[in-house]
Amino acid sequence: MKKREFLKTAGVLGVGLAINPIISKAADSLNTYFQPASPFQLPELGYAFNALEPNIDAMTMEIHYSKHHNGYVNNLNKALEGNTYLAGKSIEEVLKMLKKEETAIRNNAGGHYNHSKFWNWIKPGGSNTPVGDTKILIERSFGTFDKFKETFTQQASKRFGSGWAWLIVNDKFQLEVVSTPNQDNPLMTYVSDVKGTSILGIDVWEHAYYLHYQNKRADYINAFFNVVNWDMVEADYKAILSKK
Ligand code: MN3
């Protein structure tokens, strides 16, 4: 759907969607969040390891960020060395262009992108409920915020083994809750069955919660909602709109 058609369709939502969406400061900083091209670097976390306690414990944050995410960045840079068509591309382009069988790039590019987004989708204290256009769209798409939470929680709970649950904007500009295995992402054209751009995601790999929650994934998902940064979700949505 072209932007104009979308805005016409979205017009029924009323005041929530302006004709010329104003890109907030958060969206600007988001656009500069990733290094424009490889080699990639571990981005700054933006808060202390213990800042999300008691919802996400300090040791989990420290290991998750400085070991797991750092490992994805280093291994991605190694995997891209000598790659003639992906080296020098942005991380989003790498996700969109990589081939299914390029396992090292697929796992580590996904790992870098997914975690870079994830750190920004959570913040100390969170912000309890959606804001702005995404609040309207979530209520319109799922009925109520609680219904959305239920759907998202279901996707996150039923993901067998390692992976992520996402709230995405699909190619029809609709919100959808989906899940992908391992470090796959809905931006991966040649990999993912579900296609779109995520505006919220939860890491349900055991490394994301096991130290504190052990086998109780449901408790971790519940706690995640206490620290969701809904302003960032809104900024991500506006950034998608601005590129159409
Ligand atoms: Mn992880």
Residues whose N, C-alpha, C, O or C-beta is under 5 A from the ligand:
A	BS01	MN3	D203 W205 A208
